[in-house]
Amino acid sequence: MREPTFLILTALAGGPRHGYGIIQEVTTLSAARVTLLPGTLYTALDRLTAQGLVEPDHEEVVDGRLRRYYRLTSVGLDALSAETARLRQLTTAAEARLRALRPRTA
């Protein structure tokens, strides 16, 4: 799973969000390393919807503009959980190797 996809799913794990809310949450989660542009986000949301990982939740009009909210599906939750476990396993392996490289102090 690519990092932006992981971050979008993670943002939606906190509850339904509209596009701009997802962009803001991804920026926060990544400590501003990842900044999604609207076109990139909506292309990703279309793909994730087609894959059954997210789905539209509801719509509302704010200041004359339509906001569509998306939510994580159960399939999306399973995919996010599996990816989180995979990343945890890789992180654990990397940390073990890094510890082996560090000089030991008494």
Secondary structure by P-SEA (a helix, b strand, c coil): ccaaaaaaaaaaccccccaaaaaaaaaaaacccccccaaaaaaaaaaaaaacccccccccccccbbbbbbbbcaaaaaaaaaaaaaaaaaaaaaaaaaaaaccccc
